[in-house]
Amino acid sequence: MKNKRKIIILTVLGIIPFYSKSLFYFFNTNGEFSQLLKELSLLYGALIVSFLSGMQWQRIINKNNDFKYLILPMIPLLLVWLYESFFFKSYKEFLVIICLILSFFIDYKLINNNLQKWYLDLRAFATFMAVLSYLI
């Protein structure tokens, strides 16, 4: 499948920005620059969760499921943008990690019957690598 290869390449390339803060940290230990990279990494994670929620919402609309299924992809979307609120200042990475994992489980459990196995395996790998980037 021609598109399968493109999807895999784009997904792997999309993992690279998650590791930018770790890569640049070794070359520049300036605290201000490190904080900027940390914030950009969180923003990138939030954007990825937003993108995934939009894809899931579209799949659910195409399946003509009832209203309760339309709400589920919005949960990680709304949660992930709380990382900027003052309630979660100490737990920003944790919140983004939870939302990435929640987005994966929505694909895996709810939308699984419409997705091919290779795509679910790719999503599992990408989610694992993204979460790992926040833990190192």
Secondary structure, 3 states (H helix, E strand, C coil): CHHHHHHHHHHHHHHHHHHHHHHHHHHCCCHHHHHHHHHHHHHHHHHHHHHHHHHHHHHHHHHCCCHHHHHCCHHHHHHHHHHHCHHHHHHHHHHHHHHHHHHHHHHHHHCHHHCCHHHHHHHHHHHHHHHHHHHC
